[in-house]
């Protein structure tokens, strides 16, 4: 027989950007398993979002819904927050997970690449957090940013992505001061837990794994468990960045 301790997030609502696939999907599933209602944001993955929502609603009726929004359209972000609150009645947790990733070797960088990488990895989390702040203050909630170990140690041929993630780490710390004491703000910096879409050269994969202390890759569920920790258990933690990287950053 289950009890309240089995569902510490019951009665709370989490909005996860990019929540239909990959790391976002794993985080959605973990928070939902903890009792939270989940708002699954997507931009173009509507079919996958709807499938995930249907699966979760079969487990707990009315506990999940999909929301489409282009996060680069800053003026649309307050409406996204309003739609989530209208559907679930509140917003307790914002997970800024949606991200673009591409190589930008110096000498080839375009303004469009810069705008995309900085837009998804820094600009959107800032403006969505700002739009959500009043609701999160009311709920004494949490903002959780998905950063990257390469926001602390740059990735060769990815200077724009690395700089954007570094900015997100500083944004995490800044928002923790700006929104305290009402809202906690933390970040997770994954290492080799999920290879980029399109794959990665096997030799490079082996090199990356060899540089971890644990000599193996992680999984999306490792990141999801860290997200659950921040949401359900880390009530006195804010302004922190947790590396989930198998010791890659050591």
Secondary structure, DSSP 8 states (H G I E B T S, - for coil): ---GGG-TTTT-EEEETTTTSHHHHHHHHHHHHTT-EEEEEESS-HHHHHHHHHHHHHHSTT-EEEEE--TT-GGGHHHHHHHHHHHHS---EEEE---------TTT--HHHHHHHHIIIIIHHHHHHHHHHHHHHHHT-EEEEE--GGGTS--TT-HHHHHHHHHHHHHHHHHHHHHTTT-EEEEEEE-SSS--TT---HHHHHHHHHTSSSSS---HHHHHHHHHIIIII-TT--S-EEEESTTTT-
